[in-house]
């Protein structure tokens, strides 16, 4: 059971579309992960760590548009600072599947 939030609480999240421009392995992470650099247009390039190695290769991720929360505080993961949270859902095996737009969208566009 989840806790209800108000619409005002939801609007505090800044969800944006961005394009992955760089991907590298992240061997220092506790669980298998990639380091991502994501272009959010006027918001600039933000970096993130993502535990998505089960469903995606580096080549699968390059130039892929993703949905992310861009207004979280930076979070240190091992020796890396994540500046946004890439969104996904767990498949039936528990591996993450990325949320994305059904067609190309301008980087930095707000999700509403």
Secondary structure, 3 states (H helix, E strand, C coil): CCCCCCHHHHHCCCEEEEEEEEEEECCCCCCCCEEEEEECHHHCEEEEEECCCCCCCHHHHCCCEEEEECCCCCEEECCEEECCEECEEECCCCCEEECCCCCCCCCCCECC
